[in-house]
Amino acid sequence: MTSARLDTHRLRQYLSARVRALDLYVALVIALGAVALVSSLFTLRSGAVPIESFLFVLVGLVAGRYAVKLPGLSILVSASDTFFIAAGLLFGPAPAFIGLATDSATVTWRRNLTFRQFLFNASAPAFSLWVALQVFFTTAKTGPVMGTTVPVIGLMMPLAVMTITYFVLNSSLTAFVIALSTRATHGVSSGLWLRFARVLGQFRMVSLVTAGAASAAFCMVILIQQTGLVVGAAVVTPVVIVFQLMLRLLVGRLEDAEAHSKAMDQLYFRTIETLATAIEAKDGVTHDHIRRVQTWTLGLARKLGVTDELELRAIQAAALLHDFGKLVVPPHVLNKPGKLTAQEEELMRQHVQHGVDLLEAIGFPYPVVPIVAAHHESWNGTGYPKGLAGGDIPLGARILAVVDCFDALTSDRPYKNAWSEADAIEKLLERRGTMYDPAVVDAFLAVRSDILPSTVVRESPPSLVRVLAQINRVAANTQTEHLHGAGHERSEELATLRILSHVMGKPLMHEAGALITWVLRPELPNATYVFYVADAAAGRLEARYVSGAHAAGLEAHTVGLGARVSGYAASFGRSVLNGDPKLDLGDDTPFASALSVRVMAGDRTGVLTVYSTVRNAFSALHKAKLELAGADIGRIVGLALDAELERRFVNDVAEERTADMAPDPDRRSFRRRLRLVTPQDDPDSTLADDVDEVDD
């Protein structure tokens, strides 16, 4: 854990430096806004700006209260910029700065942001317009155009330069603070300028809005030059108001369409989630795992600066369906506790390509398949199926690999108990730079407390729970049904067990165990048999009968329910073929393979586990025959357990009666003492006789 602490300390130092950079940048922008504010106030105080300019500011502020948010974008659009730009062109930068700063401050105040965000949002756009107007007057080589006769043609090029300056400066100031904030808060180590470019690209729509506002303002300026201030404003203002109303109507319809689209998306993803849950049920994994991985992968992607909606949807779908190909993997391989054989490992690896083939047939409108195809690739190129390395692995796949690993390590599995968070973090750090992208691991460690809620709140509908239970039952019986379908007949040994289970009396456990192993030994010679019986209160299996060459030391051996080989078979009802005996018996065991089958003795759970010193000693036929014999074995074991209970009860009763019949020295002593203190002719002397009667 020392390395984990050191890496966490370095990460905190790294984040601290980024936070300082963010603070300095925000302070710089606020300071620039303050400079523009002082300049504007000085200009206003000098009397160089006529009072009419504030009519434009007032109308702009009113228009700003009816701003419209563009669907899918965090952008507010209103006619206010038109009036602020017109005020700047006609009367100079001062009224434009005051108007836009006031409008931005009002919008920010309504959003309940921090004071620092309030100052930044009030300063950045107003300062950008103030600079753009300075560029306009410098390029046009003129002052405010109100009351002048500057040719219109001569103003068009300066207007274009001013519009570009305003858009680029305003968008850049905002995009850079977003990029810095993402980097500082979440430790994203990818290029700052790359993130800046990505964020800036999202402001494409703003460029059209800015160009439209500048064009409308220029038309207003020309009209005012030709007709005067009152007439020009009276003509242009209604046009702008109508434009604003039509925009609100259009946006309302777009919002309705977006709401319908979101509802369909939710239905679509709910369908995918249900399908993925059914797949995971086949794999013996709880559906909470699916929901956690989906939630956490999407959260980490956002923390890493992924904002493209299609990419986020692709990551969300891939998180749900990354193990889709496990539909094709045999259940005994999926559910095998312990190490897989080389052949089983190859079967397991094929689930990636099977998943790709299945998902390609769906035709997702976003890139789900590349993420699923690469979620088992390693950062150093040693993964599968293609051996991709580094940046060639899609970001979604790199994120999914880290989150899936962490959740698997910190969750209970049939073959292991959940790891602590500290141990799971140490494993991630160990694989950092080899299996996993270092930047993704660092970001995950920095923000995991934000994106890893303790529970996933939404509960499954009862109908889904019933279906999942049925899937588990079907998966547990798949091999047995396959054996029947293939036309295999019950062997002579199994027929013998069936007869014995119906005609025999109530044997003791060692008698029942010896009988069952005697019948089964021709099928599985040179093996060691252990009958486990579940103790639900203690949460474990207890060995009640052992037989075989290496049975010594296995008497009364215990295995936790739900864990290891035998505990997994007991809890999940799924047989384990060629499991690792070390999971049950420890590293010193001589056994190399295990076959474990659950048997039910009435309402009691038992497990018959057969251990062998030979690797992969058991075949699917062995497993299927034991499963076929399970009901008969369970019936015999149930009779033995009932016999044990009856014998224990009889012994307890006999011991109690023997104790009652034996002389009690304490009672004799009590009677002697009682007679010594009680005279024989005393009426109360009958007390001793009464005591004798009670004793009898």
Secondary structure, DSSP 8 states (H G I E B T S, - for coil): -HHHHHHHHHHHHHHHHHHHHHHHHHHHHHHHHHHHHHHHHHHHHTT-S-TTHHHHHHHHHHHHTT-EE-TTSS-EE-SHHHHHHHHHHHH-HHHHHHHHHHHHHHHHHHTT--HHHHHHHHHHHHHHHHHHHHHHHHHHT----TT----HHHHHHHHHHHHHHHHHHHHHHHHHHHHHHHHHHH---S-HHHHHHHHHHTTHHHHHHHHHHHHHHHHHHHHHHHH-HHHHHHHHHHHHHHHHHHHHHHHHHHHHHHHHHHHHHHHHHHHHHHHHHHHHHHTT--HHHHHHHHHHHHHHHHHTT---HHHHHHHHHHHHHTTGGGGGS-HHHHT--S---HHHHHHHHTHHHHHHHHHHTT--SS--HHHHHTTT--TTS--SSS---GGGS-HHHHHHHHHHHHHHHTS-BTTB----HHHHHHHHHHHBTTTB-HHHHHHHHHHHHHH--SS------HHHHHHHHHHHHHHHHHHHHHHHHTT----HHHHHHHHHHHH-----HHHHHHHHHHHHTTTSTT-EEEEEEEETTTTEEEEEEEESTT-TT-TT-EEETTSTTHHHHHHH---EEEE-THHHH-TT-S--EEEEEEEEETTEEEEEEEEESSTT---HHHHHHHHHHHHHHHHHHHHHHHHHHHHHHHHHHHHHHHHHHS--HHHHHHHHHHHHHS-TTSGGGHHHHHHHHHH-
